Amino acid sequence: YHSGISGPTARDGPRPENRTEDVAIVITSSSIPSHPSTAMVETVLNSTKRLVGLSPTAPIFITVDHFPFSDFDGTPPDLEEKIDRLEEYTINLFNRYLTDPRVHIIPAARHN
């Protein structure tokens, strides 16, 4: 039986340009002393290239947790510095992955 459709057979799998992903990578991040550096996230993303069977087009979601509102009462200077570093880190992520259609940055709007 020949279907009349040329190209790859079902056992070849879908073509990359027609692929619908059934796997996504989710990386959660929050305030750490190395911020505003994105080096740790870059290391994790680079390590995914070595995962056998993971599609090179699988979407990547990087979430950024914020501080709980209870931490903002009276906002001590050291917390203000952490907030500033976390915001700079988030901006750095947006700038770093702006041109990568696979990577989506999702900062928390608020944290209760």
Helices and strands as residue ranges (DSSP letters): G 10-12, G 16-18, E 25-29, H 39-47, G 48-50, E 60-64, G 69-72, H 77-97, E 103-107
